[in-house]
Amino acid sequence: MRVAAIDQGTTSTRCLVIEDGGGWSVAGTRRHAQHHPAPGWVEHDPEELLRNIEAVLASAGAVDAIGISNQGESCLAWDGETGKPLSPVIVWQDSRTTANLAALPPAAEVRSKAVCGLPLDPYFSASKLAWLVKHLPAVGAALEAGRLRLGTTDAFFLDRLCGTFRTDLATASRTGLLDLSTGNWSEEMCTLHGVPRQCLPEIAVVDAGFGQIDGTPVKVSIVDQQAALFGHDCRKPGDCKITFGTGAFLLAIVGERRPPQSDLLPTIAWHRRGEGPTFAIEGGVYDAGSALEWARNIGLFSAMEELGSFEGPSALGRGIVFVPALSGLAAPYWDRQAAPLFIGMDHATDRRDLVRAVLEGIAMLTVGLIEAAAKVGELGPSISIDGGLSQSAYFAQFLASASNRSITVAPMHELTALGLAELCGVDVRGARTAARTFRPDGTVGADDHLRFARAIERARAWRH
């Protein structure tokens, strides 16, 4: 079996061809523009994303099946008759709806957590979709005409490419509109936010089949992070992975029952045909790769190869701290008003110290996610990581020491695509070769954790 696994992410669209036995190759990669029309706003052009999917898929050649992963919470509006976008894609990082959510009734947060498992945060799709309905005349006109479609990016892609207006249960669980107990859209949450339920897509299991593209079946559609969780071979309670892309996202399997409310979020990992849903807990760092991209743009380093090793004690150990809150702080803080912070520099501080502090700051926020996950249930003996930052030996070792846990880095780092292929039915065991493991070495101590916690408190609520 030969599958085209399309990873439509925040900064690029990639297609890998993966075959039985685990052989794989990158068929194509296309980057897309990030638009920032106002402070805190992040948008993509939906037509550009669609063109990029078509381009990388064309590079794959003949395949037996297609799997597509999506950005999760990013969403848009479009015309159900013409397929024309009526809005840009509002990206998961976008915080324009902060004030709208703050204006909701005091009990709304409690109800959202009870029904959806999610707090009222601009990260999730619900308030973004409500904003589109309220503020864009073309969206309102389409609603009145009965032609409006609203959804996450996967529903738009599938509608345009396959003529199928569907989303999967895992993606739906990231919207803030799904009732986790029923697996259906919540009328209560739709009414709370002002999202017309009739405009939302049908919900299906991840491997339900989503139509065809030029005769090739689209077998699987799922959120990128959940696809990566599957690609890491996480199957049993306690299995945990962290993906470092634009943001950093931890997911840990909890089993067949919805987990109790905690500092992390209950989510659906996947729901496959013939099975019940598998639940996970999820927590994120809004800015991981994007913080490094910012550091590169301001001249702190030029190439990722510079981040593999550093001399001497850590920046944190020398009192130099960076809080990577360019888009605010996600779990467990949920503070969109937090701001990035460098502190502790002196006349001897140089660029290498600062970029090292950026790496360590991302790792320290990630440690907070690991600690929160461990409070929900016992984690496995090792945490598996992937994504761009996992390729830095310094970062992986620092994370192991700061978390006091073994960190495993798989040599095959395209885990989202691997998960897609496996969900499509490909035998990928040959791609899972020996991983590299980093173990705690005692170089990050209690004083370092306290120092970072103090910096977090200084960064919080800065934008109020």
Secondary structure, 3 states (H helix, E strand, C coil): CEEEEEEECCCEEEEEEEECCCCEEEEEEEECCCECCCCCCCEECHHHHHHHHHHHHHHHCCCCEEEEEECCCCEEEEECCCCCECCCEECCCCCCCHHHHHCCCCCHHHHHHHHCCCCCCCCCHHHHHHHHHHHCHHHHHHHHCCCEEEEEHHHHHHHHHHCCCEEEHHHHCCCCCEECCCCEECHHHHHHHCCCHHHCCEEECCCCCCCEECCEEEEEEEEHHHHHHHHCCCCCCCCEEEEECCCEEEEEEEECCCCCCCCCEEEEEECCCCCCCEEEEEEEECCCHHHHHHHHHCCCCCCHHHHCCCCCCCCHHHCCEEECCCCCECCCCCECCCCCEEECCCCCCCHHHHHHHHHHHHHHHHHHHHHHHHHHCCCCCEEEEEEHHHHCHHHHHHHHHHHCCEEEECCCCCHHHHHHHHHHCCCCHHHCCCCEEECCCCCCCHHHHHHHHHHHHHHCCCCC
